[in-house]
Amino acid sequence: MLNVLPRDLFYEIAGFLEAPDLGVLNLLDRTCHYLLTDDAFWQKRANRDFGLTIIKGSWKVQYQTCYEQRVIPMLVTTAIRFRPISSREASESMAKLESIINDQSYSIDHYFDSNSDQGEVFSSICLPLVKGLLNGINGAMYAWGPNGSGKTHTIFGSDGMLHRSLQHIFDQETEMHIQMSFITIYNERIEDLLKKPLDHDEDYLIREVDGATYIENLVKKQVFNLNDALFNLKTGQETWNRDVTIMSICSSKCWSIVTLWMEHHVIVPMGKKIYSARLDFVDCAAKPIRSSMKDRSEVNKSNVAVTAVIDALSNSKHHVPYRNSKVTRILQHTLGNNCQTVILGMLSRMECDVEQSLFTLKFISDCNVINSVQKNVQYVDDQMP
């Protein structure tokens, strides 16, 4: 039986320094039944020249000389949000979606009604990802839902999750090295929006090294402050807006992914710690209300692939079909692997969106995926040659 660590304890554990206090250790012992306080452990830790592995159930903590790694099973966080009704929509037919929902049973971690603002969403489900990034923990946030439900506004808006995350990151007064990429995927084709000039003929290959996937020749822009990051985001969005106009396609049919790569340097006695992690912001494609059969099949191919991956992981199937789509290959690390992931379902009360909103709600409720989250930190000793 897989022991899943409660979310409210995750950051206390993942945030351990060289000397965790006894209060937290006792809390661990009572809550998770993991006993970490033996004399040999403390003696070896004090010398800082040791290698120790403690295994209980499926949670493993490894301590090594100059390097530490903690692997913690953790469920994907799920949330739903109703977008506000515009003045134009106020006079149109509204579905009684709440009454429909109340007739069913759904398992959701966070609920945001139409009165919730971006700040509330950020502090509840996105800020923990940013804190994790600063502490060497990979993160990802998906926005999934019908066309026009507010996915892009929530993720990439001027006060959205990406903007607020960047503000929080650059408020830190520590040494950081950050890179940023911005891609879209439509019809199984990858477009690198930070590459100048944009080349529609380039076929970006997805490679795999030591179980990790990456896009060959992807442009990663170095960013030194908030203005740099926002400039890259604006550049990518303007490039994409021009591109979709030329190709006569709807931007909501495309997957958009902005990734932040970070090395966070923290000074400690006799050296420093380097936390390495990435944070992905994913605006999922949605089938527009009016679309051709070809458009529906191309959009559905990626969406169905993601659904199949989550179904396989949720039901502990032997084979997980990551290779069925470029989207699932690129985002493979965020589902069932080393990543703290949030999947936000965006819902609309519009009557024409009821079917897709209910599908979104069921999809979010079924995301019982367990990721093996680990903290990636390297200790650099000033006294080492």
Backbone torsions as a table, in degrees:
resi	resn	phi	psi	omega
1	MET	NA	130.0	-177.2
2	LEU	-80.1	123.8	177.3
3	ASN	-86.4	115.1	-178.6
4	VAL	-99.8	126.3	-177.4
5	LEU	-72.5	133.0	176.8
6	PRO	-58.9	140.0	-175.7
7	ARG	-61.2	-34.9	-174.5
8	ASP	-70.4	-12.2	177.4
9	LEU	-101.6	-10.4	-171.4
10	PHE	-57.8	-47.5	-174.6
11	TYR	-74.6	-25.7	174.2
12	GLU	-64.6	-38.2	-179.6
13	ILE	-77.5	-50.7	-177.9
14	ALA	-64.2	-21.2	-178.3
15	GLY	-92.7	12.4	178.0
16	PHE	-54.5	139.5	168.8
17	LEU	-98.9	-162.7	-179.0
18	GLU	-65.4	-26.4	-176.6
19	ALA	-130.4	80.5	176.4
20	PRO	-63.8	142.7	-176.3
21	ASP	-79.0	158.3	-174.7
22	LEU	-64.1	-28.6	179.9
23	GLY	-60.8	-44.2	179.0
24	VAL	-68.4	-40.0	179.4
25	LEU	-62.4	-41.9	177.7
26	ASN	-64.1	-37.3	177.4
27	LEU	-62.4	-41.9	177.0
28	LEU	-60.3	-44.9	-177.1
29	ASP	-61.9	-41.9	-178.0
30	ARG	-72.1	-40.1	-171.4
31	THR	-86.5	-42.6	-173.0
32	CYS	-108.3	-5.5	-179.8
33	HIS	61.3	36.0	175.3
34	TYR	-112.4	118.2	-178.2
35	LEU	-99.0	117.8	-174.8
36	LEU	-114.5	-1.4	-169.6
37	THR	-105.9	71.8	172.5
38	ASP	-107.7	155.9	-173.3
39	ASP	-59.4	-41.9	-178.0
40	ALA	-62.8	-36.9	179.2
41	PHE	-61.9	-47.7	-177.3
42	TRP	-67.2	-38.5	-179.6
43	GLN	-64.9	-44.7	-179.7
44	LYS	-67.6	-38.1	-179.4
45	ARG	-66.2	-35.4	-179.2
46	ALA	-64.3	-33.6	179.2
47	ASN	-78.8	-17.3	178.3
48	ARG	59.2	18.8	178.3
49	ASP	-129.8	80.3	-172.2
50	PHE	-156.0	167.6	169.3
51	GLY	-139.5	120.2	-174.1
52	LEU	-139.7	135.7	176.9
53	THR	-125.4	127.3	175.7
54	ILE	-115.5	124.0	-177.8
55	ILE	-122.4	129.0	175.9
56	LYS	-143.2	117.1	-174.8
57	GLY	65.9	-119.4	179.7
58	SER	-118.2	11.2	179.4
59	TRP	-99.2	125.4	-176.7
60	LYS	-124.8	132.8	175.8
61	VAL	-118.9	123.2	-179.2
62	GLN	-115.5	130.6	174.6
63	TYR	-117.1	127.8	-179.1
64	GLN	-135.6	160.3	177.6
65	THR	-60.5	124.3	175.5
66	CYS	63.7	7.8	178.0
67	TYR	-153.0	139.8	178.9
68	GLU	-134.8	145.8	-178.8
69	GLN	-144.7	128.9	178.8
70	ARG	-122.4	127.7	-179.7
71	VAL	-112.1	120.0	-174.4
72	ILE	-129.8	117.4	174.9
73	PRO	-64.4	133.1	-177.0
74	MET	-150.8	131.8	179.4
75	LEU	-68.2	146.6	170.5
76	VAL	-60.6	135.6	178.1
77	THR	-82.2	133.9	-179.9
78	THR	-118.3	148.8	-179.4
79	ALA	-153.8	154.6	171.9
80	ILE	-129.8	151.6	180.0
81	ARG	-142.9	129.9	171.9
82	PHE	-88.1	128.4	177.4
83	ARG	-79.7	152.0	178.4
84	PRO	-63.5	153.0	177.8
85	ILE	-87.6	130.2	178.6
86	SER	-76.2	165.4	179.8
87	SER	-62.9	-34.9	178.8
88	ARG	-66.8	-40.1	-177.3
89	GLU	-75.0	-18.8	-176.4
90	ALA	-60.2	-29.1	-178.6
91	SER	-90.3	-6.0	-178.4
92	GLU	-92.2	173.6	-176.4
93	SER	-71.7	123.0	179.1
94	MET	-104.4	135.6	178.1
95	ALA	-81.4	145.4	176.2
96	LYS	-84.5	65.7	-172.6
97	LEU	-65.1	-35.7	-179.5
98	GLU	-61.1	-40.8	-179.8
99	SER	-67.6	-34.4	177.1
100	ILE	-66.6	-42.9	-179.3
101	ILE	-64.3	-39.6	-176.4
102	ASN	-65.6	-16.6	178.4
103	ASP	-81.0	-7.7	-177.3
104	GLN	-122.8	169.2	177.5
105	SER	-114.5	123.0	-179.1
106	TYR	-127.9	146.5	179.4
107	SER	-107.3	104.3	-177.1
108	ILE	-131.1	139.6	-178.5
109	ASP	-79.5	-39.1	-176.0
110	HIS	-134.8	140.5	178.1
111	TYR	-126.0	127.7	177.8
112	PHE	-122.6	119.2	179.2
113	ASP	-82.5	-177.2	-174.2
114	SER	-69.7	-11.6	178.1
115	ASN	-90.6	-8.2	-179.2
116	SER	-73.2	141.9	-179.7
117	ASP	-102.6	176.2	-177.4
118	GLN	-62.9	-35.4	-179.9
119	GLY	-62.7	-39.9	179.5
120	GLU	-66.3	-42.5	179.0
121	VAL	-64.0	-43.0	-178.5
122	PHE	-62.3	-50.3	-175.8
123	SER	-65.4	-29.1	-176.2
124	SER	-82.1	-43.9	-171.2
125	ILE	-124.3	-18.3	-176.9
126	CYS	-100.4	-37.9	179.9
127	LEU	-57.2	-40.0	175.6
128	PRO	-59.1	-32.8	177.3
129	LEU	-67.5	-40.2	179.8
130	VAL	-66.7	-42.5	176.4
131	LYS	-61.8	-38.5	176.6
132	GLY	-63.5	-42.4	177.9
133	LEU	-56.7	-43.8	-179.9
134	LEU	-67.6	-18.8	-179.6
135	ASN	-109.6	21.8	174.3
136	GLY	78.6	25.7	-179.1
137	ILE	-115.1	121.7	178.5
138	ASN	-62.7	145.8	179.6
139	GLY	-141.9	160.0	176.6
140	ALA	-154.0	142.3	175.6
141	MET	-129.2	121.0	177.4
142	TYR	-101.5	141.8	168.1
143	ALA	-117.3	117.2	-171.8
144	TRP	-125.2	137.0	177.4
145	GLY	162.9	-177.9	-177.7
146	PRO	-66.3	164.0	174.3
147	ASN	-61.2	132.2	177.8
148	GLY	80.9	10.8	-177.7
149	SER	-86.9	-3.2	175.4
150	GLY	101.9	17.4	-179.0
151	LYS	-62.0	-52.1	-176.8
152	THR	-64.3	-40.7	177.8
153	HIS	-60.8	-43.3	-178.2
154	THR	-65.3	-41.5	-175.7
155	ILE	-86.1	-50.9	-169.5
156	PHE	-110.5	5.5	179.8
157	GLY	-64.6	168.1	-176.5
158	SER	-62.0	-23.9	174.7
159	ASP	-122.4	27.9	-176.0
160	GLY	-81.4	-172.2	-173.8
161	MET	-64.4	-40.0	-179.8
162	LEU	-66.7	-47.1	-179.6
163	HIS	-59.6	-47.3	-179.4
164	ARG	-66.1	-35.5	177.9
165	SER	-64.3	-44.0	179.2
166	LEU	-63.0	-40.8	177.4
167	GLN	-59.5	-44.8	-179.3
168	HIS	-65.1	-41.1	-179.1
169	ILE	-62.0	-47.5	-175.1
170	PHE	-81.1	-2.9	170.6
171	ASP	-78.5	-14.2	-179.0
172	GLN	-76.2	134.1	-179.1
173	GLU	-98.5	58.4	178.2
174	THR	-135.6	167.8	-179.3
175	GLU	-76.8	126.1	179.6
176	MET	-138.3	145.8	172.6
177	HIS	-121.9	116.3	-172.2
178	ILE	-124.8	135.0	171.9
179	GLN	-121.3	155.6	-174.1
180	MET	-138.1	137.9	173.9
181	SER	-130.1	159.4	-177.4
182	PHE	-147.3	112.1	-179.8
183	ILE	-128.2	159.8	168.6
184	THR	-128.1	154.5	178.2
185	ILE	-131.0	122.5	177.0
186	TYR	-142.3	133.1	178.5
187	ASN	55.7	39.0	178.6
188	GLU	61.3	21.5	175.4
189	ARG	-113.9	135.0	-179.6
190	ILE	-96.2	131.7	174.1
191	GLU	-116.3	125.8	177.4
192	ASP	-92.8	104.4	-171.8
193	LEU	-77.7	-8.5	177.7
194	LEU	-101.1	3.0	178.1
195	LYS	-89.8	133.7	179.2
196	LYS	-118.4	128.4	-13.1
197	PRO	-76.2	162.0	177.8
198	LEU	-66.3	128.4	-175.4
199	ASP	-115.4	104.9	-179.0
200	HIS	-72.2	-18.8	-176.7
201	ASP	-87.1	-12.0	-178.5
202	GLU	-75.7	131.7	179.0
203	ASP	-102.0	103.2	-177.4
204	TYR	-76.8	122.2	-178.4
205	LEU	-92.0	142.3	177.4
206	ILE	-99.4	119.3	-178.5
207	ARG	-106.3	163.8	178.3
208	GLU	-136.7	126.9	178.5
209	VAL	-133.0	123.3	179.4
210	ASP	53.2	39.8	177.0
211	GLY	82.2	-4.6	179.8
212	ALA	-105.1	134.5	179.8
213	THR	-96.8	149.7	175.4
214	TYR	-150.2	158.7	179.6
215	ILE	-96.5	122.7	-178.6
216	GLU	-67.6	135.7	177.5
217	ASN	66.3	20.6	177.1
218	LEU	-70.8	135.8	177.7
219	VAL	-79.5	126.5	173.6
220	LYS	-118.8	114.2	-178.3
221	LYS	-87.6	130.1	174.4
222	GLN	-73.2	131.8	178.5
223	VAL	-122.1	136.4	-175.1
224	PHE	-110.9	-15.5	-180.0
225	ASN	-158.1	179.1	-177.7
226	LEU	-62.5	-40.1	-179.3
227	ASN	-62.7	-39.6	176.6
228	ASP	-58.8	-47.6	-177.2
229	ALA	-64.6	-44.8	-179.7
230	LEU	-66.7	-32.6	176.8
231	PHE	-64.6	-44.1	178.3
232	ASN	-63.2	-40.8	178.3
233	LEU	-63.2	-45.0	179.5
234	LYS	-64.1	-41.5	178.3
235	THR	-59.9	-46.4	179.6
236	GLY	-63.5	-41.4	179.8
237	GLN	-66.5	-40.2	178.1
238	GLU	-65.8	-40.5	177.4
239	THR	-60.7	-43.9	-178.8
240	TRP	-68.5	-39.3	178.8
241	ASN	-61.5	-40.6	176.6
242	ARG	-66.5	-38.9	-175.4
243	ASP	-67.1	-44.7	-177.7
244	VAL	-68.4	-28.9	177.1
245	THR	-68.2	-44.3	179.8
246	ILE	-63.8	-41.2	-175.8
247	MET	-87.9	-3.2	178.4
248	SER	55.3	47.8	175.7
249	ILE	-124.5	160.0	179.8
250	CYS	-89.8	130.6	-176.7
251	SER	-61.4	-24.6	-178.7
252	SER	-70.8	-10.5	178.0
253	LYS	-84.9	-1.2	-174.3
254	CYS	-111.8	150.7	170.5
255	TRP	-88.5	129.1	177.2
256	SER	-116.3	131.6	-176.7
257	ILE	-133.8	118.9	171.5
258	VAL	-108.2	129.3	-178.2
259	THR	-121.8	135.4	173.7
260	LEU	-110.2	124.6	173.3
261	TRP	-104.6	131.7	-175.4
262	MET	-134.4	140.4	163.1
263	GLU	-117.4	118.2	-176.7
264	HIS	-109.8	117.0	-176.2
265	HIS	-99.5	123.6	-179.6
266	VAL	-123.5	124.6	-179.8
267	ILE	-76.0	130.8	175.7
268	VAL	-130.2	166.4	179.2
269	PRO	-54.6	130.8	176.8
270	MET	70.1	14.2	179.0
271	GLY	166.5	-147.7	177.7
272	LYS	-154.6	159.9	174.7
273	LYS	-106.4	138.9	176.6
274	ILE	-115.6	111.3	178.7
275	TYR	-93.8	125.4	-178.2
276	SER	-119.1	127.5	-179.3
277	ALA	-162.7	172.2	176.3
278	ARG	-134.2	154.4	178.6
279	LEU	-133.6	121.2	-178.1
280	ASP	-106.0	133.9	173.1
281	PHE	-112.1	120.2	-170.4
282	VAL	-120.8	116.5	173.7
283	ASP	-98.1	103.7	-173.1
284	CYS	-74.7	148.4	178.6
285	ALA	-70.0	149.9	176.8
286	ALA	-132.2	146.9	177.3
287	LYS	-77.9	118.7	177.9
288	PRO	-62.4	160.4	-178.6
289	ILE	-60.5	-43.5	178.1
290	ARG	-115.1	113.3	-179.2
291	SER	-151.5	156.5	-179.5
292	SER	-76.0	165.3	177.9
293	MET	-60.9	-37.6	179.3
294	LYS	-63.7	-45.2	179.1
295	ASP	-60.3	-44.3	-178.8
296	ARG	-62.1	-41.2	-178.9
297	SER	-68.3	-38.3	-179.1
298	GLU	-69.8	-43.2	178.7
299	VAL	-66.3	-44.8	-176.2
300	ASN	-66.1	-27.7	-178.3
301	LYS	-58.6	-48.0	179.2
302	SER	-70.3	-43.0	-178.9
303	ASN	-64.3	-42.0	178.0
304	VAL	-64.7	-37.1	179.2
305	ALA	-63.3	-43.6	178.1
306	VAL	-64.1	-43.0	178.7
307	THR	-60.8	-40.0	179.9
308	ALA	-65.9	-39.0	178.6
309	VAL	-64.0	-46.6	-179.1
310	ILE	-65.7	-37.9	177.3
311	ASP	-63.1	-42.8	179.9
312	ALA	-64.3	-41.6	-179.8
313	LEU	-71.1	-41.2	-178.3
314	SER	-65.1	-31.3	-177.6
315	ASN	-103.8	13.6	175.3
316	SER	53.9	42.0	177.9
317	LYS	-73.8	151.6	-176.3
318	HIS	-65.6	-40.5	-178.1
319	HIS	-106.1	129.7	175.8
320	VAL	-111.2	116.5	-170.8
321	PRO	-80.5	61.8	178.7
322	TYR	-63.7	-29.2	-172.4
323	ARG	-85.3	5.6	-179.1
324	ASN	-74.8	-14.5	-177.6
325	SER	-154.9	152.6	175.7
326	LYS	-66.5	-32.0	178.5
327	VAL	-61.1	-48.4	-177.8
328	THR	-70.6	-29.0	176.3
329	ARG	-70.0	-44.7	-178.8
330	ILE	-65.9	-38.9	-176.8
331	LEU	-98.0	17.4	-177.2
332	GLN	-56.2	-36.4	-176.9
333	HIS	-68.3	-17.6	-174.9
334	THR	-88.6	-12.8	-176.5
335	LEU	-125.2	110.8	178.6
336	GLY	80.9	7.9	-176.7
337	ASN	-130.7	-152.4	-172.0
338	ASN	-83.2	81.8	-178.0
339	CYS	-165.6	141.7	170.3
340	GLN	-93.9	113.8	-169.0
341	THR	-117.0	139.1	173.8
342	VAL	-119.4	130.2	175.1
343	ILE	-116.9	113.6	-177.9
344	LEU	-102.8	120.4	176.7
345	GLY	-93.0	122.8	179.2
346	MET	-95.3	127.3	-176.8
347	LEU	-116.6	148.0	178.0
348	SER	-122.3	143.2	177.9
349	ARG	-88.8	-1.7	179.3
350	MET	-62.2	137.0	-176.5
351	GLU	-60.5	-34.3	-179.3
352	CYS	-71.1	-14.0	-178.2
353	ASP	-103.3	3.9	-173.9
354	VAL	-58.3	-46.7	-177.0
355	GLU	-59.9	-46.8	-179.5
356	GLN	-70.3	-34.9	178.6
357	SER	-65.4	-40.5	178.0
358	LEU	-67.5	-37.8	175.9
359	PHE	-63.1	-42.8	178.5
360	THR	-60.1	-44.1	-179.3
361	LEU	-62.0	-44.0	179.1
362	LYS	-66.4	-41.0	179.3
363	PHE	-60.4	-46.7	-179.7
364	ILE	-63.4	-41.1	-178.7
365	SER	-65.3	-28.3	-177.7
366	ASP	-87.5	1.3	-176.2
367	CYS	-79.8	66.7	179.0
368	ASN	-91.8	57.6	-176.2
369	VAL	-96.2	133.9	178.4
370	ILE	-106.9	119.5	176.3
371	ASN	-98.4	146.7	176.1
372	SER	-93.3	89.0	-173.0
373	VAL	-81.8	132.5	177.8
374	GLN	-134.9	155.7	179.4
375	LYS	-97.0	123.0	-176.7
376	ASN	-101.7	101.8	-176.8
377	VAL	-141.4	135.9	177.7
378	GLN	-116.0	133.0	178.4
379	TYR	-96.9	125.1	179.3
380	VAL	-108.3	114.9	-177.7
381	ASP	-91.5	124.0	179.5
382	ASP	-61.7	-22.2	-177.0
383	GLN	-90.0	-6.8	178.8
384	MET	-77.6	144.4	-179.7
385	PRO	-68.3	NA	NA
